[in-house]
């Protein structure tokens, strides 16, 4: 049986860990509220922009913009969004495993498969397995539209230059505090979403100037908005996952403290009993 000193030391250590996990949960809870508000605010704009793009594409004859050009997909670029920090459960590992499975499935269908990572955890997982030609870290601490626009412009330039023929985006879409959905989204070439017959009748827009000129503005803007929304979704999902993980860790710490305290009391009782037995035995030997 462990000594009283070692058990007491473990209890103190677990209590210190519990203080850290509780503090991290509170910090993530405070950041989650703002991150969730940002996601909720960004979604309607991204959706409406997609509707406008869909309406524009319905009036097109052929590919009037390079970002709409459909090519023989020989070069694939996968953009993976993860967090820079850990301690958030399976938030990053599940996404990285999904990226690994996807890249293994696609490796035989493409002549070249490249990876661009946003977030340190994704880069750490994928750099030893695939060709990570660019990585960006510490951009999700304070996600900004300017950063998303810079990333979008780099991706657009590579697509137009023929460095890759298809661009896919992989990220965790925020659903609830306890759950996130792993989401694949094709970024390039742009494929406007088609509404089903059950949806509401789409609004008819009057365009000024021409459709081609509007596409030149809206298509790059759409890439920027989609990347920015994915960044916001990732940040909200990270804080939700970390809050859940730290809450679970705190509960586990409470259980461990209870078990260690019980073990400490039993060891202390055994030590006291042993001392009493020694005293009684000594007393009896003196009498005898």
Secondary structure, 3 states (H helix, E strand, C coil): CCCHHHHHHHHHHHHHHHHHHHHHHHHHHHHHHHHHHHHHHHHHHHHHHHHHHHHHHHCCCCCCCHHHCCCCCCEEEEEEECCCCCCCCCHHHHHHHHHHHHHHHHCCCCCEEEEEEECHHHHHHHCCCCCEEEEECCCCCCCCHHHHHHHHHHHHHHHHCCCCCEEEEEEEEEEECCEEEEEEEEEECCCCCCCCCCCCCCCCCCCCCCHHHHHHHHHHHHHHHHHHHHHHHHHHHHHHHHHHHHHHHHHHHHHHHHHHHHHHHHHHHHHHHHHHHHHHHHHHHHHC
